[in-house]
């Protein structure tokens, strides 16, 4: 009987140990500490427990780093996960919580009261990928425009929905800063290219003029030096004048205009040059009326057509396509050519002031055109494919 009782107690203890350990593993409760010299019957189970415990701690550390990283970003980030056909908050960074005064709760439907416009937009698109601008009104404040991007993904049969919100003013400020840095870099480069040789030549010529007598070679050096200084000064003056053109762009004087006639007249102006270069012109123009500054828009179109002509220099069969279309309230003027296209390395520099690939170019045509189009409340952009480059002037009808 004693032996039976001892055996029964041993079996109960073993069963209890296994049940407790397995439950801890299933519930990811790794608070238990085992003896440093475990029973040999428990050795494998304890080893499994300790390995899973280590992996759990490692996973927790990674999640902490991940959350801390998201909290350092100055973009509103919200990650939802789907549980039992309902969306729950998986993660919300500090910026999102502070910007919209949203508590860090798991109930997604509770958050909708803080940002109803966002909730409605997401519901409307049924939690699919979105990239759009959205107006959000803060308490006792006016509307603010945000750029909203969403992405939906599935991992281990679990749905995740990622929402990013950025104030559009912050994006604009960032772009403006980048533009100023690029502009100052270009201006510094141009100034140094002119001032460095002028300074060097001035010192050399100063040395020559201190001599009591000048021979023929000295006089030639003086003449060449002064000519170089004059050339660099003229270049610097040309550069400054072009910069003034960009900086002093007048506000558009808009009047109702038939855009099809305006585009046709620009094509007629360019016709002699197109003919001399053996360029075949295709045009498709809808009759569209819009309030624009006629002279400014003409200059934009002439600049873009001139660029297309230059892009066709080494092409045997040269073609330019001009199309004027309207879709809803968007009016687009497309100017395409079958030239060499835009190289990937220069795509980001294309609209920078004073950047040009032409020896005789000033590098302000595209920048000036972009400024004019934006002053009209529109956009100027391009797309480049194999044997086809398209510049698009997009305007909006009120």
C-alpha positions in Angstrom: 0.0 0.0 0.0 2.8 2.4 0.9 4.5 1.6 -2.4 1.3 2.2 -4.3 0.7 5.5 -2.6 4.2 6.6 -3.3 3.8 5.5 -7.0 0.5 7.3 -7.2 2.0 10.5 -5.7 4.9 10.3 -8.2 2.6 9.9 -11.2 0.3 12.8 -10.0 3.4 15.0 -9.5 4.7 14.2 -13.0 1.3 14.7 -14.6 0.9 18.0 -12.7 4.4 19.2 -13.8 3.7 18.3 -17.5 0.3 20.0 -17.5 1.6 23.1 -15.8 4.6 23.5 -18.2 2.5 22.8 -21.3 -0.2 25.3 -20.2 2.6 27.9 -19.6 3.9 27.3 -23.2 0.4 27.5 -24.7 -0.4 30.7 -22.9 3.1 32.1 -23.4 3.5 32.5 -19.7 7.3 32.2 -19.1 7.4 33.5 -15.5 8.3 30.0 -14.1 11.9 29.3 -13.1 13.1 25.7 -13.0 16.0 24.2 -11.0 19.4 24.5 -12.5 19.7 20.7 -12.1 16.4 19.5 -13.4 15.0 15.9 -13.1 16.3 13.9 -16.0 12.7 13.0 -17.0 11.9 16.7 -17.3 15.1 17.7 -19.1 13.8 17.7 -22.7 10.6 19.6 -21.7 12.4 22.2 -19.7 14.9 22.7 -22.6 11.9 23.2 -24.9 10.4 25.7 -22.4 13.6 27.7 -22.0 14.1 27.9 -25.8 10.6 29.1 -26.3 11.0 31.5 -23.5 14.2 32.9 -25.1 12.4 33.3 -28.4 9.5 35.0 -26.8 11.8 37.5 -25.1 13.6 38.1 -28.4 10.3 38.7 -30.1 9.2 41.1 -27.4 12.5 43.0 -27.7 12.0 43.3 -31.5 8.4 44.5 -31.0 9.6 47.1 -28.5 12.3 48.4 -30.9 9.8 48.4 -33.7 7.3 50.4 -31.7 9.9 52.8 -30.5 11.1 53.3 -34.1 7.5 54.1 -35.2 7.1 56.5 -32.3 10.1 58.6 -33.5 8.6 59.2 -36.9 6.7 62.5 -37.5 4.0 60.8 -39.6 0.7 59.5 -38.2 0.8 55.7 -38.4 -2.1 53.4 -37.5 -2.1 49.7 -38.0 -5.3 47.7 -37.8 -5.7 43.9 -37.7 -8.9 41.9 -38.4 -10.3 39.7 -35.6 -13.6 37.8 -36.0 -14.6 40.0 -39.0 -14.0 43.2 -36.9 -11.0 45.6 -37.3 -9.0 46.2 -34.1 -6.1 48.6 -33.5 -2.9 46.7 -33.6 -0.5 49.7 -33.2 -0.8 53.5 -33.1 2.3 55.7 -32.9 2.6 58.7 -30.6 2.5 61.2 -33.4 -0.9 59.9 -34.6 -2.3 59.8 -31.0 -1.1 63.4 -30.2 -2.0 64.9 -33.5 -5.6 63.8 -33.4 -5.9 63.6 -29.6 -6.8 59.9 -30.0 -6.5 57.6 -27.0 -4.5 54.4 -27.6 -7.4 52.0 -27.4 -7.9 48.8 -29.4 -11.5 49.6 -30.5 -11.3 51.0 -34.0 -15.0 52.1 -34.0 -14.2 54.3 -31.0 -11.5 56.2 -32.9 -13.9 57.0 -35.8 -15.4 59.8 -33.6 -12.0 61.6 -33.6 -11.3 61.3 -37.4 -14.7 60.6 -39.1 -13.5 61.8 -42.5 -10.7 59.2 -42.5 -13.0 56.5 -41.3 -15.6 57.3 -44.0 -12.9 57.3 -46.8 -11.6 53.9 -45.7 -15.1 52.4 -45.3 -16.0 53.7 -48.8 -13.0 52.0 -50.4 -13.6 48.8 -48.3 -10.2 48.8 -46.7 -8.2 48.7 -50.0 -5.0 50.5 -51.0 -5.6 54.3 -51.2 -3.4 57.3 -52.0 -5.3 60.6 -51.7 -5.6 64.0 -50.1 -8.2 64.4 -47.4 -9.5 67.3 -45.3 -9.7 66.8 -41.5 -11.2 69.3 -39.2 -9.8 69.7 -35.7 -11.8 70.9 -32.8 -12.4 74.6 -32.9 -10.0 74.9 -35.9 -10.3 75.1 -39.7 -9.8 72.2 -42.0 -6.3 70.9 -42.6 -5.3 68.9 -45.7 -3.5 65.6 -45.2 -2.0 63.1 -47.6 -3.5 59.7 -46.8 -1.8 56.4 -47.9 -3.1 53.0 -47.0 -1.9 49.5 -47.6 -3.5 46.1 -46.9 -1.6 42.9 -46.5 -2.0 39.4 -45.2 0.5 37.5 -43.0 0.0 34.0 -41.5 -3.7 34.2 -42.4 -4.0 37.5 -40.5 -5.2 40.7 -42.2 -3.4 43.9 -41.6 -4.3 47.4 -42.7 -1.7 50.2 -42.5 -2.7 53.9 -42.5 -0.3 56.8 -42.9 -1.4 60.4 -42.5 1.0 63.4 -43.3 0.0 67.1 -43.1 0.4 68.4 -46.7 2.0 71.6 -45.4 4.8 69.5 -43.9 5.4 67.8 -47.3 5.3 71.2 -49.0 7.8 72.7 -46.5 10.1 69.7 -47.1 10.0 70.1 -50.8 10.6 73.9 -50.6 13.6 73.3 -48.4 15.0 70.7 -50.9 14.3 73.2 -53.7 16.2 76.0 -51.9 19.1 73.7 -51.2 19.3 72.6 -54.9 18.9 76.2 -56.0 21.7 77.5 -53.7 23.9 74.7 -54.9 23.4 75.7 -58.6 23.9 79.4 -57.8 27.1 78.7 -55.8 28.4 76.5 -58.6 27.8 79.2 -61.2 29.2 82.0 -59.1 32.4 80.0 -58.3 32.8 79.0 -61.9 33.0 82.7 -62.8 34.6 84.3 -59.7 37.5 81.8 -59.3 39.0 82.4 -62.8 38.4 86.1 -62.5 40.2 86.3 -59.2 43.1 84.2 -60.5 43.5 86.2 -63.7 43.3 89.5 -61.8 46.2 88.5 -59.6 48.2 87.4 -62.6 47.5 90.6 -64.5 48.3 92.7 -61.4 51.8 91.1 -61.4 52.3 91.9 -65.1 51.3 95.6 -64.6 53.9 96.1 -61.9 56.7 95.5 -64.4 58.6 98.6 -65.6 58.5 97.5 -69.3 56.0 95.3 -71.1 57.1 93.1 -74.0 54.8 91.7 -76.7 54.1 88.5 -74.8 53.1 90.5 -71.7 50.7 92.6 -73.7 49.1 89.4 -75.3 48.7 88.0 -71.8 47.0 91.2 -70.7 44.7 91.1 -73.7 43.8 87.4 -73.3 43.3 87.8 -69.5 41.0 90.9 -69.9 39.0 89.1 -72.7 38.5 86.0 -70.4 37.4 88.3 -67.5 35.0 90.0 -69.8 33.6 86.7 -71.1 33.1 85.3 -67.5 31.5 88.6 -66.4 29.1 88.5 -69.4 28.2 84.9 -68.5 27.6 85.9 -64.8 25.4 88.8 -66.0 23.5 86.4 -68.3 23.0 84.0 -65.4 21.7 86.8 -63.0 19.3 88.1 -65.7 17.8 84.6 -66.2 17.5 84.2 -62.4 15.6 87.5 -62.3 13.2 86.2 -64.9 12.4 83.3 -62.7 12.1 85.4 -59.5 10.0 88.2 -61.0 7.3 86.1 -62.8 4.2 88.3 -62.9 0.8 87.0 -61.8 -1.3 85.6 -64.6 -3.7 88.1 -66.2 -6.5 85.6 -67.0 -9.2 85.9 -69.6 -11.6 83.4 -71.2 -9.7 81.7 -74.0 -10.4 79.1 -76.6 -7.5 76.7 -75.9 -7.8 74.9 -79.2 -7.1 78.2 -81.0 -4.3 79.1 -78.6 -2.6 75.8 -79.2 -3.1 76.0 -83.0 -1.6 79.4 -83.1 1.5 78.2 -81.2 1.8 75.3 -83.7 1.6 77.8 -86.6 4.4 79.9 -85.0 6.6 76.8 -84.7 5.7 75.4 -88.2 8.7 76.9 -90.1 11.1 75.4 -87.6 9.3 72.0 -87.7 9.4 72.0 -91.5 13.1 72.9 -91.6 13.8 70.0 -89.2 11.6 67.6 -91.2 9.4 66.9 -88.3 5.9 65.5 -88.9 3.3 67.0 -86.6 0.1 65.3 -85.4 -2.5 67.3 -83.5 -5.8 66.4 -81.9 -7.5 69.4 -80.3 -10.9 69.6 -78.5 -12.7 72.9 -78.3 -12.2 73.9 -74.7 -12.7 77.3 -73.0 -10.7 78.3 -69.9 -9.5 81.5 -68.2 -5.7 81.7 -68.7 -3.0 84.2 -69.3 -2.7 83.8 -73.0 0.9 85.1 -73.4 2.3 83.1 -70.5 0.6 79.8 -71.7 1.9 80.4 -75.2 5.4 80.7 -73.9 5.0 77.4 -72.0 3.8 75.6 -75.1 6.6 77.0 -77.3 9.2 76.0 -74.7 7.9 72.4 -74.6 7.7 72.1 -78.4 11.2 73.5 -78.7 12.4 70.9 -76.2 10.8 68.2 -78.3 12.5 69.5 -81.4 15.8 69.3 -79.7 15.1 65.8 -78.5 14.6 64.7 -82.1 18.0 65.9 -83.4 19.5 62.5 -84.1 16.2 60.7 -85.0 15.6 59.8 -88.7 11.8 59.7 -88.6 10.8 62.7 -86.4 7.3 63.0 -85.0 5.6 65.3 -82.5 2.1 64.7 -81.1 0.0 67.5 -79.6 -3.2 66.6 -77.9 -5.8 68.8 -76.0 -8.3 66.9 -74.0 -10.8 67.3 -71.1 -11.8 64.7 -68.5 -14.3 66.0 -65.9 -12.8 69.2 -64.7 -9.2 68.3 -65.7 -7.9 69.8 -68.9 -4.7 68.3 -70.3 -2.3 69.5 -73.1 0.0 66.6 -74.0 3.2 67.2 -76.1 4.9 64.0 -77.1 7.9 63.2 -79.3 9.6 60.0 -80.4 13.0 61.2 -79.4 15.7 59.6 -77.2 13.7 60.1 -74.0 14.9 61.4 -70.6 17.8 59.6 -69.0 17.1 58.1 -65.5 20.1 60.0 -64.0 18.6 63.5 -64.9 14.9 62.9 -64.3 15.0 64.5 -60.8 17.1 67.5 -62.2 14.9 68.2 -65.1 12.9 71.1 -63.5 15.8 72.5 -61.5 16.7 76.1 -62.4 19.7 76.5 -64.8 20.0 72.7 -65.4 20.4 72.0 -69.1 21.8 69.3 -71.4 22.1 71.8 -74.3 25.3 73.9 -74.9 23.3 76.9 -76.0 20.6 76.5 -73.3 20.1 78.7 -70.3 18.4 76.0 -68.2 15.4 78.1 -67.3 12.8 77.0 -69.9 11.3 74.1 -68.0 11.5 75.8 -64.6 9.8 78.9 -66.0 7.1 76.8 -67.6 6.5 74.9 -64.4 6.2 78.1 -62.5 3.7 79.5 -65.0 1.5 76.4 -65.0 1.5 76.3 -61.1 0.6 80.0 -61.0 -2.5 78.9 -63.1 -3.3 76.3 -60.4 -2.1 73.4 -62.5 0.7 70.9 -62.8 3.5 70.3 -65.3 4.9 66.8 -65.4 6.4 64.3 -67.8 6.5 60.6 -68.5 9.3 58.8 -70.4 9.0 55.5 -72.2 11.1 53.8 -74.9 11.0 56.0 -78.0 8.4 58.3 -76.4 8.5 61.3 -74.0 5.4 63.2 -73.0 5.1 66.5 -71.2 1.7 67.3 -69.8 0.2 70.6 -68.9 -2.7 69.9 -66.6 -5.1 72.7 -65.7 -8.3 72.6 -63.7 -11.7 74.1 -64.7 -13.5 75.7 -61.8 
